[in-house]
Amino acid sequence: MKIKDLNGCTIEITNLNEAIQITRRYKRYEHENKGFSKLDKKLNQYWTDLYEKLLKIKSQKKEKSKI
């Protein structure tokens, strides 16, 4: 499956559960040096967006399997 990131780039997802785990972990990362706070905020937005899109896909797949 493919999704678009915040930059409009297409990303191919081959393992949905692994992608969810990775994005969950990445959205929590931040530098110890507060000089990177702007970058950390942008990165958090990026990974949070991907994480939420992946969770939505997983939820939709569960709904379809119930039918």
FENURHU-V140792 format. One record per run of one state. SS is the DSSP state (H for helix, E for strand, C for the rest). FROM is the first residue (numbers start at 1). TO is the last residue. If there is no record, write none. Layout:
BEGIN
ss:SS from:FROM to:TO
ss:SS from:FROM to:TO
END
This chain:
BEGIN
ss:C from:1 to:1
ss:E from:2 to:4
ss:C from:5 to:9
ss:E from:10 to:12
ss:C from:13 to:15
ss:H from:16 to:26
ss:C from:27 to:33
ss:H from:34 to:66
ss:C from:67 to:67
END
